[in-house]
Structures are given as C-alpha cells and as structure tokens.
Amino acid sequence: MKSEDKRTNSRQSARRRFLKRSAALAGLAAVGGIRPARGQDFLSKLPPLPDPKERTDYVPEDLVPKEHVLRDPWTGEMMRDEAGDLVVDWTGTPQWEAYRKNVRAAGGPRYGPEKDTRLYGVRSRYVTAHRLGSDGGSGLGFSGIPTAPNTTKVHFPTQGTPLHSQMGIITPSGLHFLDEHGEVPEIDPREHRLTIFGMVDRPLTLTMDELMDLPSVSRIHTVECNSNGTTTYRNRLEPWATAGHVFMELSCSEWTGVLLSTLFEMVGVKKGAKWFQASAVDEYNQSWSIPMWKAMDDAMVAYGQNGEPVRPEQGFPLRLLLPGFQGTMNIKRLRRIKITDEVTLFHRMYTEQFPDNKITWFRMEMPPKSCILRPSGGQQLTRRGFYEIRGVAWSGGGKIRRVEVSVDGGKTWKDAEIQGPVHSKAHTRFVFPWRWNGEEVIIASRCTDERGSTQPTSAEFAKHQGVDLDTLMTRGSNRINITQPWKIDREGRVTNAVFSI
C-alpha cells in the first residue's frame, strides 16, 4: 500500500472512530451515564477531524472550486441537482485524482480506471464520454457529471450508457450500462462451472474450457432494461436531458458464446418440458423462468463481448443472453440451468396490469424504439442550413424495417434512410437530410420492426394503456416506447420535448 493510501485510510479510520465514540458518549450523557469532566472537554482527547481541503469523501460547498461548477447555458446560474447540491465536474481536481487512486467502482479496484488505463490504452483527452451514474460510489451523479465520491460501500450501482455520444451501432464495453443488484464478485474461471439439469436425459456440468471448445457463434444484439425510457425517472422529463438520460439502460454489443440449443441437444430435453430456469452465482442469486422456445431460437451463453472476455460488471465469466428480452432476464455469472415444466415462483415480474384490471402474462420482449442522436438534447446548432439528422432504432421483435422522421412536430412523417448492416434485435442506424431555416421546430423519429409493430406517439401509448397523458407523465410504465421529440429553438439550442408528440 502506498504511503498516500495509508494516510487516507488513517484519516478515514480516525473519522469513523470519532463518530462512533461521539455517538456512544452522547448516548451515555443523555441517560446520565457520564458527567462532563471538570476543567477539560472530553472531545479534546479525540483525534482531530481531517482538514476539509484534504477530504475526498465530501467537499463543503464553500470549498467547491467554482470554476468546476456547471452553469445553466441560458441563465449562467450555477446548476444544482434535485437534492440542492451543486453539479460539479470534478475532473482534474485534487479530489478527483485522489478518488481515482482509491476507486471503489463496481468490480472493485481491480477493474477501476487505473487498471483499464494500463490494459487498454488511453483515449484522447478531448474525448470525455462516460457512463451516466445514479449511485453514490461511482463518482457519477444523477446528472451524469462526476461528483464528489463518498466512502459508502454501494451495493446497488446503476450507470447508464451515454447514448448521445455513441458512434455507430456498437457500445464500447467500458460504456455498456451497468445495473447491479449486489456486489460484483471476483470469480476464477478455472473454478467456474455451468450445470444443466432437471427434465433432461443426461445432466451435464461443464468447465469454462469445455464450454469454449464447443461450436460457437458471434452475434450483435442489444441488452435493454425493461425500465429503459420510463417517465418515472426524473431525468427523463428534464428539459436538459440528453439521449443518454432518456435511454440510459440500453447498450449494443457483439456477443460470442454457445447457442443454448446446442447445449440442450447435448443433454436431451425430455418431453413435456416448457420452461428453463437460469440462476447466478452472485449474492443476489437472481432466477428467472424462460420459455423453452426461446432456448431453441436465439438464446446463448456468452463468454465474449466486443472481442474480449465478458467484463465482471457484465457477468464474467459467463452470462445468459436472451436477444430482445428485457435485460434483467439476461442472467450474469450464470451457473445453473434447470429444465422444467413449470414456472419458478421466485420472481414477481411476470405480469403487467392495466387500469381496467386486465393482466398480460409473460411480456418479455422489448418493443420497437428509436431516437435521434444528432441533433439531440444538450447539443447546439451553430448555423442555418443543411444538417444530417441521424440516430438509432432497435426492437426486441426482430429487424428494423422502417424509420420515419418528422421535422414539424409530428404533423407529417417522411422515410429516413436505413444504413446497414441491419441485425435482428440490435441497433440500426438511420439518417435523414434536413435543412434548418432558423425557426423553432420539434423533430422526432419513429420506427417499425419486421413484425409490423410501430413506435407510438405519447398519446397513442397512453390510449393503449387506458390512461390520460397526465397520468402517464406521473405514473410511467415499463416497456414504454413513445417517440422521443427534441425541440430546437431559434438560437439553435436543443432540449428535451418529451410528450410533445
């Protein structure tokens, strides 16, 4: 351990001892257990608090470097988050550098920024795209801007993909969204096993080496959380929201592994089997029931992502991949698959209830969605004239067959050009030539997949849900796939215009 780390740990330990002793003494004093010492304050014998200027877990507002505070591009006022705290870009400050050295990001210091820098090289310092965070230990705040880190051990981190910064259809592994339900364990692949049992003729347990010796495939697919784009997230409704804030739980990667149908042929599935249950090796031990038809279609167990082993935060050494199904079903750190004729009751998200009390069972596929990435929220048009509108579309129901763009607030729609390659259940690029005349305008896109499902407007979606638009705005919904409009004002500023189309 470096001397600087020792000093930091010493200060943090002193702080914890101070708080514990103060709380204990205060409790005793409250019940008459101790009396104040005459002629001296008992607190004087306790270790002094660390210098606020040296702390990395919390920075008082008066010590925040004002030049790093983000300001409203229109009013010039310092921005604050929903808790009233300043929104600060800590990059390059002493606090940020100290945090980097003591990083406790998901996966621990082994997979922190310092390690990645040494293994994978360094981006240009002018490239600043990073995941958008909502946990206290990642160093990223709700706004997606690095914030003062704390020393609390966070068990449920969420970090979103900066979709607005993406070029092409592939999400870099380091920018793939992260949604964990527990600590990311360190798993030795030499010790890891995958067991398939239940209604099979030949139960099977495979090592990672044995699994990697089997026939393999590489396919490009999205992984998307069922809450991606939900209007219950405050950032989703903010005028300053970027495409990354709107669709932060979405990524697209090249996945390499073994088709589940290959493994099921090896074990011999018995007649009458309708479901398989997948479970993980981590502390959350999540388990889902998945219909057998999915296993025989395109499901796979993946050990590779974007040309490298799946990263720990994405399920190393092995994860289940169910193209098009909601992300939480794509079990990370896969260890067991049980083939059965019934649904496990260890999960609750099998139904969706509508206001008329009708219930839809087993809605697992994600609906068609699209989003214009350029121009989009947080960006600026600098001149009148020609622009290429471009974005991505995707669907859990298959390939994207059509994308339309509106540049008049949804009054008319025109076909955009779909650019190849067009993969099933993956990001698909589209472009649309457009000339801006300098007037205020609202632009948006909508897509249709190969099944004929079309992305609805907000009014159409609300009608389908049996609610009015105001209710949809406050209640939200999973699998929400309304069009995402962007407003461009006369100054060229682009802002979120959700629910305007």
Secondary structure, DSSP 8 states (H G I E B T S, - for coil): --HHHHHHHHHHHHHHHHHHHHHHHHHHHHTTS----TTS-GGGGS-----GGG-SS---GGGS-GGGB-B-TTT--B-B-TTS-B-B--TTSHHHHHHHHT---TT-GGGSHHHHHHHH----TT-----EE-SSSSSB-TTSSB--------SS-EEE--GGG--SS---GGGS-EE-SS------TTT-EEEEEESBSS-EEEEHHHHHTS--EEEEEEEE-TTTT-TTSHHHH-TT--HHHHT-SEEEEEEEEEEHHHHHHHH-B-TT--EEEEEESSTT--EEEEEHHHHTTT-EEEEEETTEE--GGGTTT-EEE-TTBBGGGS-SSEEEEEEESS--SS--TTEEE-TTS-EEE---B---EEEEEES-TT-B--SSEEEEEEEEEE-TTS-EEEEEEESSTTS--EE-EEES---TTS-EEEEEEEEE-SS-EEEEEEEEETT--B---HHHHHHHHTS-HHHHHHH--TT------EEE-TT-BEEE-TT--
